[in-house]
């Protein structure tokens, strides 16, 4: 891939201020490393919340802690319930979101001084990078606002518990994160993409992800006489095999609705037909309308198959998150911002992921877009993935994300 530096030069500072100063870049790297060393799980991010709040207050801003106790909202400029007003009339206020929680896995990196100091806790999904980038953008935009150069107000959202289903986005929304907001943007680390590059896609960029628990019950009995009872093992096996097949014929194949089992459990002895069986898995869906229909479809399919074997059913369908569906106009705003900062070759098209992301809850209410942030060291041919204990990033990505956000705010 051609280096971003080889493309036409980006917009000059007089035309588009908001580049990241070198002194602040060093501070942000230090902030990210400190956060990386002290990971906190969802709804427990008290240290991170205090650190973000302290730094924003030092910049003269007035962050507000969410009602849930962790996470913050911070406005740059005045934002009313109807959003910001420019000389041209009402214009949508832009919100920039970062997530602050970590994962319950050990940090297995070696040879880095910022390795996690908390046992079985790690920032293995890049939320420390997301948070640092939003903080950095906020500091740059606050300075522009003081100098009268910020065209419209901006809201920073530091969200807790992205990794906790159904996601801390709902707590942020409940605390007023979207009041007065017209558009919202975010990034997510992508270890398959070189630092310096962002991946963009209009439309669905992630999948819905829900959890399904099924319990079957019967009277039990002796394996010598299955005809006198409910053969629960056969029943649960038929549910496991037939329900996904039924769904494949009851929804449009283009919706990408996929039910995959992760656990099946029943019985304790070879000659005893059990009284109880359990089955659990995940439901992923690429298309929003099919996701809304999925619970009813699955309940009906489970009941239909189980009834053939006279098994009683209990279905627990736990909503996770809908798919992130990027708005085409906001995606184009991110494209324009990245081109302005780093040039056309600093963008690539990205594919839809089957992973879930609670940024989708914001997009149920306002248009927005999420970009894939490249974090792989350029030239590194190794294969990396998220949610691994050895996950790390090229910290050049922090500057890229900060300037993507600031350019979007200046162009919005």
C-alpha positions in Angstrom: 0.0 0.0 0.0 1.3 3.5 -0.8 2.3 5.5 2.2 0.0 8.3 3.3 3.0 10.6 3.1 3.3 10.2 -0.6 -0.1 11.6 -1.4 -0.9 15.2 -2.2 -0.3 17.4 0.9 -3.2 17.9 3.3 -4.9 21.2 3.9 -2.7 23.8 5.4 -3.1 25.0 9.0 -4.5 28.4 8.0 -7.3 26.7 6.1 -7.9 23.9 8.7 -6.4 24.5 12.1 -6.4 21.7 14.7 -3.3 19.6 14.2 -1.9 17.9 17.3 1.0 19.9 18.8 4.1 17.8 19.5 4.1 18.7 23.2 0.5 17.4 23.6 1.3 14.3 21.5 3.9 13.3 24.1 1.4 14.0 27.0 -1.3 11.8 25.3 1.1 8.9 24.8 1.9 9.1 28.5 -1.8 9.3 29.4 -2.6 6.2 27.2 0.2 4.2 28.8 -0.9 5.1 32.3 -4.5 4.0 31.4 -3.1 0.9 29.9 -1.3 0.0 33.1 -4.4 0.5 35.2 -7.3 -1.2 33.3 -10.8 -1.2 34.8 -13.8 -3.3 33.9 -17.1 -1.9 32.8 -18.9 0.3 35.4 -15.8 0.2 37.6 -13.8 2.8 35.7 -13.4 5.2 38.6 -9.7 5.9 38.2 -10.0 6.6 34.4 -13.1 8.8 35.0 -11.2 10.9 37.6 -8.1 11.2 35.4 -10.1 12.4 32.4 -12.1 14.8 34.5 -9.0 16.3 36.0 -7.3 16.9 32.7 -10.4 18.5 31.1 -10.9 20.8 34.1 -7.3 21.8 33.8 -8.2 22.9 30.2 -11.0 25.1 31.6 -13.8 22.7 30.6 -16.7 21.5 32.8 -17.1 17.7 32.4 -20.1 16.0 34.0 -19.9 12.5 35.4 -22.7 10.2 34.2 -25.5 9.3 36.5 -24.2 5.7 36.5 -21.1 6.8 38.4 -18.4 6.4 35.7 -17.9 8.0 32.4 -18.3 11.6 31.5 -19.9 14.1 29.1 -18.0 17.4 28.3 -19.2 20.2 26.1 -17.0 22.6 24.2 -19.1 25.6 23.5 -22.7 26.1 24.4 -25.1 23.3 23.5 -28.8 23.7 24.0 -31.5 21.1 23.6 -31.8 22.0 19.9 -28.1 21.9 19.3 -25.7 24.6 18.2 -26.6 27.7 16.1 -24.2 29.1 13.5 -24.5 32.3 11.3 -26.2 30.1 8.7 -28.9 28.9 11.2 -29.2 25.7 13.2 -26.5 23.2 12.5 -26.1 19.7 14.0 -23.8 19.5 17.0 -21.1 16.9 16.6 -20.4 14.4 19.4 -17.2 12.4 19.6 -17.3 9.2 21.6 -14.6 7.1 23.3 -15.1 4.0 25.5 -13.1 3.7 28.7 -13.4 0.1 30.0 -11.0 -2.9 29.7 -11.4 -6.7 29.4 -11.2 -9.4 32.0 -8.1 -11.1 30.5 -4.5 -11.2 31.5 -1.9 -8.9 29.8 0.7 -11.2 28.2 2.9 -8.6 26.5 6.6 -8.8 27.2 9.2 -6.1 27.0 6.9 -3.0 27.5 7.0 -0.8 30.5 3.3 0.0 30.3 2.1 -3.6 30.7 -1.0 -4.0 32.9 -0.4 -3.9 36.6 -3.8 -5.4 37.4 -4.0 -9.2 37.4 -6.4 -10.6 34.7 -7.2 -7.2 33.4 -6.1 -5.7 30.1 -6.8 -3.0 27.5 -6.9 -5.7 24.8 -9.4 -3.9 22.6 -7.8 -0.5 22.3 -10.3 1.4 24.4 -7.3 3.3 26.0 -6.4 4.5 22.5 -10.0 5.6 21.8 -10.3 7.4 25.1 -6.9 9.2 24.7 -7.8 10.3 21.2 -11.1 11.8 22.3 -9.3 13.5 25.2 -6.7 14.9 22.8 -9.3 16.1 20.4 -11.1 17.8 23.2 -8.0 19.6 24.4 -7.2 20.8 20.8 -10.8 21.9 20.2 -11.0 23.7 23.5 -8.0 25.8 22.5 -9.6 26.5 19.1 -12.8 27.5 20.9 -11.0 30.0 23.2 -9.4 31.5 20.1 -12.8 31.8 18.3 -11.8 29.3 15.6 -14.3 26.5 16.4 -17.2 26.9 14.0 -19.7 24.8 16.1 -20.0 23.3 19.6 -18.7 19.8 20.2 -19.6 17.2 22.8 -17.1 14.7 24.1 -18.6 11.4 25.4 -16.4 9.2 27.5 -18.5 6.1 27.8 -18.2 3.2 30.4 -18.9 -0.5 30.0 -18.8 -1.0 26.2 -17.9 -4.6 26.9 -20.8 -5.2 29.2 -24.0 -6.3 27.4 -26.1 -4.4 26.4 -23.5 -1.7 26.6 -22.8 1.5 28.6 -24.0 3.6 25.7 -27.5 3.3 27.1 -26.3 4.8 30.4 -24.6 7.6 28.6 -27.8 8.3 26.6 -29.8 8.1 29.8 -27.5 10.8 31.2 -28.3 13.1 28.3 -25.3 12.4 26.1 -27.4 13.0 22.9 -29.5 15.9 24.0 -28.8 18.7 21.5 -26.6 16.4 19.4 -27.2 16.0 15.6 -24.3 13.7 14.6 -21.8 11.4 16.4 -18.5 9.9 15.4 -16.1 7.3 16.8 -13.1 5.1 15.9 -12.3 1.5 16.7 -8.8 0.0 16.6 -8.1 -2.4 13.8 -4.9 -4.4 14.2 -5.1 -5.6 10.6 -4.6 -2.1 9.2 -1.4 0.0 9.3 -1.2 3.0 11.6 -1.8 6.1 9.6 -4.7 4.6 7.7 -8.4 4.6 8.6 -11.0 2.2 7.2 -14.4 3.6 6.2 -17.7 2.1 5.2 -21.2 3.5 4.7 -23.9 1.2 5.9 -23.5 -1.6 8.4 -19.9 -1.9 9.7 -20.6 -4.3 12.6 -23.0 -7.1 13.4 -25.8 -7.3 16.0 -24.8 -9.7 18.8 -27.4 -11.2 21.2 -27.2 -14.1 23.6 -29.6 -17.0 23.7 -30.3 -19.5 26.5 -32.7 -22.4 26.0 -33.9 -24.9 28.7 -35.9 -28.0 27.9 -37.7 -30.1 30.6 -39.4 -33.4 30.7 -40.3 -36.1 33.3 -37.1 -38.2 32.8 -37.0 -41.9 32.8 -35.0 -45.1 31.9 -33.2 -45.3 28.6 -34.9 -48.7 28.1 -38.3 -47.0 27.8 -37.9 -43.7 25.9 -41.4 -44.2 24.4 -42.9 -43.7 27.9 -41.2 -40.3 28.6 -39.7 -37.3 26.9 -36.4 -38.2 25.2 -34.8 -35.0 26.2 -31.3 -35.7 24.7 -32.9 -36.3 21.3 -35.1 -33.2 21.8 -32.2 -30.9 22.6 -30.1 -32.3 19.8 -32.9 -31.6 17.3 -33.3 -28.1 18.6 -29.5 -27.5 18.2 -29.6 -28.8 14.6 -33.0 -27.8 13.3 -33.6 -24.3 14.7 -30.6 -22.7 12.8 -31.8 -24.5 9.6 -35.4 -23.2 10.1 -34.1 -19.7 10.5 -32.2 -19.9 7.3 -35.5 -20.5 5.5 -37.5 -17.8 7.4 -35.4 -14.8 6.9 -33.8 -13.2 3.9 -30.3 -14.8 3.5 -28.9 -11.3 2.8 -29.7 -10.3 6.4 -26.9 -12.5 7.7 -28.8 -13.8 10.6 -26.7 -16.6 12.2 -27.4 -18.7 15.3 -24.3 -20.5 16.6 -24.3 -22.7 19.7 -21.5 -22.5 22.2 -22.8 -24.8 25.0 -25.0 -27.9 25.3 -25.4 -29.7 28.6 -27.7 -32.5 29.9 -27.6 -35.8 31.8 -25.3 -37.5 34.3 -25.6 -41.3 33.5 -25.6 -43.4 30.4 -28.9 -45.3 31.3 -30.9 -42.3 32.6 -33.0 -40.0 30.4 -32.5 -36.6 32.0 -35.2 -34.2 33.2 -33.4 -31.1 32.1 -31.2 -29.9 29.2 -29.6 -26.6 28.4 -28.4 -25.0 25.2 -26.8 -21.6 24.8 -25.3 -19.6 21.9 -25.1 -16.3 20.2 -27.3 -14.6 17.5 -25.5 -12.4 15.1 -27.2 -10.3 12.4 -25.9 -8.0 9.7 -29.2 -6.2 8.9 -31.3 -4.1 11.3 -34.8 -5.1 10.5 -34.0 -8.8 10.7 -32.4 -8.2 14.1 -35.6 -6.6 15.4 -37.5 -9.7 14.2 -35.0 -12.3 15.5 -36.4 -12.9 19.0 -39.9 -13.8 17.8 -38.6 -16.0 15.0 -36.3 -17.9 17.3 -39.0 -18.4 20.0 -41.4 -19.8 17.4 -38.7 -22.1 15.9 -37.7 -23.5 19.3 -41.3 -24.1 20.4 -42.1 -25.8 17.1 -39.1 -28.3 17.3 -39.5 -29.0 21.0 -43.2 -29.7 20.7 -42.5 -32.6 18.3 -40.8 -34.3 21.3 -43.2 -33.1 24.0 -40.5 -31.1 25.7 -41.4 -28.0 27.8 -39.3 -25.0 26.7 -38.0 -21.9 28.3 -36.2 -19.4 26.0 -34.2 -16.5 27.4 -33.3 -14.1 24.7 -30.9 -11.4 25.9 -30.6 -8.4 23.7 -27.1 -7.3 23.1 -26.5 -4.6 20.5 -27.9 -3.8 17.1 -25.5 -3.5 14.1 -23.6 -0.3 13.7 -25.0 1.2 10.6 -22.9 4.1 9.4 -24.8 7.1 7.9 -23.5 7.9 4.4 -23.3 11.7 5.0 -21.3 11.3 8.3 -19.1 8.7 6.7 -18.3 11.2 4.0 -17.5 13.8 6.7 -14.9 11.4 8.1 -13.5 10.8 4.6 -13.2 14.5 4.0 -11.5 14.9 7.4 -9.0 12.2 6.8 -8.2 13.5 3.3 -7.7 17.0 4.7 -5.3 15.8 7.3 -3.4 13.0 5.7 -4.4 12.6 2.1 -6.4 10.3 0.0 -4.1 7.3 0.4 -4.7 7.3 4.1 -8.1 5.8 3.6 -9.2 2.3 2.7 -12.5 0.6 2.4 -13.3 -1.7 5.3 -15.4 -4.8 5.5 -18.3 -5.5 7.8 -17.4 -7.3 11.0 -19.4 -9.9 12.8 -18.3 -8.3 16.1 -20.8 -6.3 18.1 -20.3 -2.6 19.2 -22.6 -0.6 21.5 -22.0 2.6 19.5 -25.0 1.3 17.6 -27.3 2.5 20.3 -26.4 6.1 19.6 -27.2 5.5 15.9 -30.7 4.4 16.8 -31.3 8.0 17.7 -28.9 10.2 15.6 -26.9 9.7 12.4 -23.3 8.9 12.9 -20.3 6.8 11.7 -17.5 4.7 13.2 -14.1 4.5 11.4 -11.6 1.6 11.7 -8.4 3.1 13.1 -5.2 1.4 11.9 -2.9 0.5 14.7 -0.5 -2.0 13.2 3.1 -0.9 12.9 3.7 -0.2 9.1 5.7 -3.0 7.6 4.8 -5.5 10.3 3.6 -8.7 8.6 2.5 -10.4 11.8 -1.2 -11.2 12.3 -2.9 -9.6 15.3 -6.4 -9.6 16.6 -8.4 -7.9 19.3 -9.2 -9.5 22.7 -5.8 -11.1 22.9 -3.5 -10.6 25.9 -0.6 -9.6 23.7 -2.6 -6.9 21.9 -0.7 -3.6 21.5 -0.7 -0.6 19.1 1.6 1.7 17.2 1.0 4.9 19.1 1.2 6.9 15.9 -2.4 6.0 15.7 -3.3 8.4 18.6 -2.2 11.4 16.5 -4.1 10.1 13.5 -7.3 9.7 15.5 -7.0 13.1 17.2 -6.6 14.9 13.9 -9.4 12.9 12.3 -11.7 14.1 15.1 -10.5 17.7 15.0 -10.8 17.9 11.3 -14.3 16.5 11.4 -15.3 19.1 14.0 -13.9 21.9 11.9 -15.6 20.6 8.7 -18.9 19.7 10.3 
